[in-house]
Amino acid sequence: MRIVVTDACIFIDILELEISSNFFLLNMEIHTTYEVWDEVNEEGQEILKTYRVAEKLTIHILEPNEHQEIAKMNYPKALSPPDQSVLYMAEKLDAILLSNDGLVRKHAKKRELNTHGLFWVMDELVEQEHLSKPDASIKIKQLFENNLMYKNNSKLWKEAEKRIVEWGS
């Protein structure tokens, strides 16, 4: 089973699209850090707690020595402590990093971490048959209607369009 370390933006998108139950059916061990957990709003945390209790979500609380290791890694100042924590944890666990954050993804690639975003998650949901192609297409459209980060990005829209055409609507 593949291990993935997820940042806050992935959780936020999954919660916004109301596909958390689908996401936690994926054939993956899903991990995050307490720093990321703290970025998710209270309502989102309540939903995610269910998966934590069911042992479908592992939340790592970094030890002081791990924070010291992170400090020695000289991450760019633009990376927040939660961003640094998931980069560190993905490297430590030899895991796939899930993030939509451009700076996190750029730095992950520099560190040669296997990194994917929400589109990859949607592909996996369809491939593992936890979300139908038409439903996945609807969810991607919903994402672009409701989220300015996606709506104003032509590169992301091209990626979305490929899936919408392939999956139907």
C-alpha positions as CSV (number, residue, x, y, z in Angstrom):
1,M,0.0,0.0,0.0
2,R,1.3,3.4,-0.9
3,I,1.9,6.0,1.8
4,V,0.8,9.6,1.0
5,V,1.4,12.7,3.1
6,T,-1.3,15.3,2.6
7,D,-1.1,19.0,3.1
8,A,-4.0,21.3,4.1
9,C,-5.0,22.4,0.6
10,I,-5.8,18.8,-0.4
11,F,-7.9,18.3,2.7
12,I,-9.7,21.6,2.1
13,D,-10.5,20.7,-1.5
14,I,-11.7,17.2,-0.6
15,L,-13.9,18.6,2.1
16,E,-15.2,21.3,-0.1
17,L,-16.1,18.8,-2.8
18,E,-17.7,16.5,-0.2
19,I,-15.6,13.5,-1.3
20,S,-13.7,12.8,1.9
21,S,-15.5,9.4,2.2
22,N,-14.3,8.5,-1.3
23,F,-10.8,9.7,-0.6
24,F,-10.4,7.6,2.5
25,L,-11.4,4.5,0.5
26,L,-8.3,4.8,-1.7
27,N,-5.8,2.0,-1.4
28,M,-3.3,4.3,0.4
29,E,-2.1,5.0,3.9
30,I,-3.0,8.7,4.4
31,H,-0.7,10.7,6.7
32,T,-0.4,14.3,7.7
33,T,1.1,16.4,10.5
34,Y,-0.4,18.2,13.4
35,E,0.7,21.5,11.8
36,V,-1.5,20.7,8.8
37,W,-4.3,19.5,11.0
38,D,-4.2,22.8,12.8
39,E,-4.8,24.6,9.4
40,V,-8.1,22.8,8.7
41,N,-11.1,24.6,10.1
42,E,-13.1,23.1,13.0
43,E,-15.9,21.7,10.8
44,G,-13.3,20.0,8.6
45,Q,-11.5,18.6,11.6
46,E,-14.7,17.1,12.9
47,I,-15.2,15.3,9.6
48,L,-11.6,14.1,9.5
49,K,-11.7,12.9,13.1
50,T,-13.9,10.1,12.0
51,Y,-11.1,8.8,9.7
52,R,-8.5,9.3,12.4
53,V,-10.5,7.3,14.9
54,A,-11.0,4.6,12.2
55,E,-7.2,4.6,11.7
56,K,-7.6,5.7,8.1
57,L,-5.7,8.9,8.9
58,T,-2.4,9.2,10.7
59,I,-1.5,12.5,12.2
60,H,2.2,12.9,13.1
61,I,3.1,15.1,16.1
62,L,6.6,16.1,15.4
63,E,9.1,15.7,18.3
64,P,11.5,18.5,19.2
65,N,14.4,16.7,17.5
66,E,12.4,16.5,14.3
67,H,11.7,20.3,14.5
68,Q,15.5,20.7,14.9
69,E,16.1,18.5,11.8
70,I,13.6,20.7,9.8
71,A,15.4,23.8,10.9
72,K,18.7,22.4,9.6
73,M,17.1,21.7,6.2
74,N,17.2,25.4,5.3
75,Y,13.7,25.4,3.6
76,P,12.9,28.7,1.9
77,K,11.3,31.3,4.3
78,A,8.2,31.4,2.1
79,L,7.4,27.8,3.2
80,S,5.2,27.9,6.3
81,P,5.8,25.5,9.2
82,P,3.0,23.2,8.0
83,D,4.5,23.2,4.5
84,Q,7.9,22.3,5.9
85,S,6.3,19.6,8.1
86,V,4.7,17.7,5.2
87,L,7.9,18.0,3.1
88,Y,9.9,16.6,6.0
89,M,7.4,13.8,6.7
90,A,7.1,12.8,3.1
91,E,10.8,12.5,2.8
92,K,11.1,10.6,6.2
93,L,8.4,8.1,5.2
94,D,9.5,7.9,1.6
95,A,5.9,8.8,0.7
96,I,4.1,10.5,-2.1
97,L,3.4,14.2,-1.2
98,L,-0.1,15.4,-2.0
99,S,-0.2,19.2,-2.4
100,N,-1.7,21.8,-4.7
101,D,0.6,24.5,-3.4
102,G,3.0,25.6,-6.2
103,L,5.8,26.5,-3.8
104,V,5.5,23.2,-1.9
105,R,5.5,21.2,-5.1
106,K,8.5,23.1,-6.5
107,H,10.5,22.5,-3.4
108,A,9.4,18.8,-3.3
109,K,10.6,18.3,-6.9
110,K,14.0,19.8,-5.9
111,R,14.2,17.2,-3.2
112,E,13.1,14.6,-5.7
113,L,9.9,13.7,-3.8
114,N,7.1,12.0,-5.7
115,T,4.5,14.8,-5.7
116,H,0.9,15.0,-7.0
117,G,-2.1,17.3,-6.6
118,L,-5.9,17.0,-6.6
119,F,-6.1,16.0,-10.2
120,W,-4.0,12.9,-9.5
121,V,-6.3,12.2,-6.5
122,M,-9.3,12.5,-8.8
123,D,-7.6,10.1,-11.3
124,E,-7.0,7.6,-8.5
125,L,-10.6,7.9,-7.3
126,V,-11.8,7.1,-10.8
127,E,-9.2,4.4,-11.4
128,Q,-9.9,2.6,-8.1
129,E,-13.7,3.0,-8.8
130,H,-14.5,5.1,-5.7
131,L,-16.0,7.8,-7.9
132,S,-17.7,7.4,-11.2
133,K,-16.3,9.2,-14.2
134,P,-19.4,11.5,-14.6
135,D,-19.3,12.3,-10.8
136,A,-15.6,13.1,-11.0
137,S,-16.3,15.4,-14.0
138,I,-19.0,17.2,-12.0
139,K,-16.7,17.6,-9.0
140,I,-14.0,19.1,-11.1
141,K,-16.4,21.6,-12.6
142,Q,-17.7,22.4,-9.1
143,L,-14.1,23.0,-8.0
144,F,-13.6,25.5,-10.8
145,E,-16.9,27.3,-10.1
146,N,-16.2,27.7,-6.4
147,N,-12.4,28.1,-6.0
148,L,-10.6,31.2,-7.3
149,M,-7.3,29.4,-7.2
150,Y,-8.5,27.1,-9.9
151,K,-10.9,29.5,-11.7
152,N,-8.1,32.0,-12.5
153,N,-5.5,29.5,-13.7
154,S,-5.6,28.6,-17.4
155,K,-3.0,25.8,-17.0
156,L,-5.1,24.1,-14.4
157,W,-8.2,24.6,-16.5
158,K,-6.5,22.8,-19.5
159,E,-5.8,19.8,-17.1
160,A,-9.4,19.9,-15.9
161,E,-10.8,20.0,-19.4
162,K,-8.9,16.9,-20.5
163,R,-10.6,15.0,-17.7
164,I,-14.0,16.5,-18.3
165,V,-13.9,15.5,-21.9
166,E,-12.5,12.0,-21.1
167,W,-14.9,11.3,-18.2
168,G,-18.0,13.0,-19.7
169,S,-20.4,15.1,-17.7
